[in-house]
Amino acid sequence: MWVFGYGSLVWKVDFKYEYKIVGYIKGYLRRFYQHSIDHRGTPDKPGRVVTLIPSDDINSKVWGVAYKIKTEDADQVTKHLDIREKNGYTKKTVTFHPADASHEPFKLTLYVATEENESYAGPASIDELAKQVISCHGPSGSNKEYVYNLATAMRQLAPDVEDCHLFALEKAVKSLDTDCKKT
């Protein structure tokens, strides 16, 4: 069993895995289009977390981490992730392309929040997203911490990859964060 992390699973792995591989999937974009009412926000003040949306460009890439789960741990990890990703995420099988060309592409599972789920927030401008992110906090911590941790992790994993949406949001959140500290 393989699982793909493209959001908090990149930097907050709370399940057993045998090993991990950095790489990407094709045909998707990483976007902060999902409300978080159970981790980075509350029902009254939902935060924003990432999901994947289909791209018009079949060659677009979303970088992340593939985790190899031992067979004996597969049921436990699946149950854990089904609970962790319960707020609108469903499982999908896609092809993963390892960054290390010595590994062949392979199928894995990912959790994606589609437009049909009740917590799907949809598109918003970077400024609107930043204003929402800066003001939200949930049981797993602040929403800004989620953005900062994901941006930092992606720079470490794929230093030559420019994730425009993520890095633009990080910049906008930092600007608001700095402004809040001044007042």
URRAFEN-V266513 format. One record per residue. N is the residue number from 1. RES is the residue in three letters. PSI is psi in radians with two decimals (none if undefined). Layout:
BEGIN
((N & RES & PSI) (N & RES & PSI))
END
This chain:
BEGIN
((1 & MET & 2.34) (2 & TRP & 2.46) (3 & VAL & 2.42) (4 & PHE & 2.24) (5 & GLY & 2.18) (6 & TYR & -0.06) (7 & GLY & -2.18) (8 & SER & -0.38) (9 & LEU & -0.24) (10 & VAL & -0.71) (11 & TRP & -0.11) (12 & LYS & 1.33) (13 & VAL & 2.02) (14 & ASP & 0.66) (15 & PHE & 2.81) (16 & LYS & 2.37) (17 & TYR & 2.71) (18 & GLU & -0.84) (19 & TYR & 3.00) (20 & LYS & 2.70) (21 & ILE & 2.31) (22 & VAL & 2.47) (23 & GLY & -2.73) (24 & TYR & 2.87) (25 & ILE & 2.79) (26 & LYS & 2.71) (27 & GLY & 0.18) (28 & TYR & 2.88) (29 & LEU & 2.47) (30 & ARG & 2.17) (31 & ARG & 2.60) (32 & PHE & 1.15) (33 & TYR & 0.13) (34 & GLN & 2.28) (35 & HIS & 2.56) (36 & SER & 1.94) (37 & ILE & -0.08) (38 & ASP & -0.14) (39 & HIS & -0.95) (40 & ARG & 0.31) (41 & GLY & -2.98) (42 & THR & 2.93) (43 & PRO & -0.62) (44 & ASP & -0.45) (45 & LYS & 1.36) (46 & PRO & 2.45) (47 & GLY & -3.04) (48 & ARG & 2.28) (49 & VAL & 2.99) (50 & VAL & 2.66) (51 & THR & -3.12) (52 & LEU & 2.41) (53 & ILE & 2.56) (54 & PRO & 2.46) (55 & SER & 2.62) (56 & ASP & -0.38) (57 & ASP & 1.93) (58 & ILE & -0.26) (59 & ASN & 0.04) (60 & SER & 2.64) (61 & LYS & 2.47) (62 & VAL & 2.06) (63 & TRP & 2.61) (64 & GLY & -2.65) (65 & VAL & 2.32) (66 & ALA & 2.27) (67 & TYR & 2.21) (68 & LYS & 2.12) (69 & ILE & 2.29) (70 & LYS & 2.56) (71 & THR & -0.74) (72 & GLU & -0.28) (73 & ASP & -0.11) (74 & ALA & -0.81) (75 & ASP & -0.79) (76 & GLN & -0.79) (77 & VAL & -0.73) (78 & THR & -0.81) (79 & LYS & -0.75) (80 & HIS & -0.84) (81 & LEU & -0.60) (82 & ASP & -0.62) (83 & ILE & -0.81) (84 & ARG & -0.66) (85 & GLU & 0.47) (86 & LYS & -0.36) (87 & ASN & 1.01) (88 & GLY & 0.01) (89 & TYR & 2.47) (90 & THR & 2.81) (91 & LYS & 2.53) (92 & LYS & 2.60) (93 & THR & 2.26) (94 & VAL & 3.00) (95 & THR & 2.29) (96 & PHE & 2.39) (97 & HIS & 1.86) (98 & PRO & 2.50) (99 & ALA & -0.62) (100 & ASP & 1.93) (101 & ALA & -0.19) (102 & SER & -0.20) (103 & HIS & 2.39) (104 & GLU & 2.63) (105 & PRO & 2.65) (106 & PHE & 2.86) (107 & LYS & 2.52) (108 & LEU & 3.03) (109 & THR & 2.47) (110 & LEU & 2.81) (111 & TYR & 2.20) (112 & VAL & 2.46) (113 & ALA & 2.03) (114 & THR & 2.96) (115 & GLU & -0.39) (116 & GLU & -0.25) (117 & ASN & 2.67) (118 & GLU & -0.32) (119 & SER & 0.14) (120 & TYR & 2.14) (121 & ALA & -0.48) (122 & GLY & -3.09) (123 & PRO & 2.68) (124 & ALA & 2.80) (125 & SER & 2.78) (126 & ILE & -0.72) (127 & ASP & -0.74) (128 & GLU & -0.75) (129 & LEU & -0.78) (130 & ALA & -0.73) (131 & LYS & -0.66) (132 & GLN & -0.81) (133 & VAL & -0.80) (134 & ILE & -0.44) (135 & SER & 0.04) (136 & CYS & 2.56) (137 & HIS & 2.46) (138 & GLY & -2.99) (139 & PRO & -0.49) (140 & SER & 0.00) (141 & GLY & -3.00) (142 & SER & 2.65) (143 & ASN & -0.60) (144 & LYS & -0.63) (145 & GLU & -0.70) (146 & TYR & -0.84) (147 & VAL & -0.86) (148 & TYR & -0.79) (149 & ASN & -0.72) (150 & LEU & -0.78) (151 & ALA & -0.78) (152 & THR & -0.80) (153 & ALA & -0.71) (154 & MET & -0.62) (155 & ARG & -0.61) (156 & GLN & -0.72) (157 & LEU & -0.70) (158 & ALA & 1.25) (159 & PRO & -0.38) (160 & ASP & 0.05) (161 & VAL & 2.26) (162 & GLU & 1.90) (163 & ASP & 1.54) (164 & CYS & -0.81) (165 & HIS & -0.86) (166 & LEU & -0.85) (167 & PHE & -0.56) (168 & ALA & -0.72) (169 & LEU & -0.75) (170 & GLU & -0.80) (171 & LYS & -0.77) (172 & ALA & -0.69) (173 & VAL & -0.76) (174 & LYS & -0.67) (175 & SER & -0.79) (176 & LEU & -0.66) (177 & ASP & -0.75) (178 & THR & -0.74) (179 & ASP & -0.69) (180 & CYS & -0.63) (181 & LYS & -0.42) (182 & LYS & -0.49) (183 & THR & none))
END
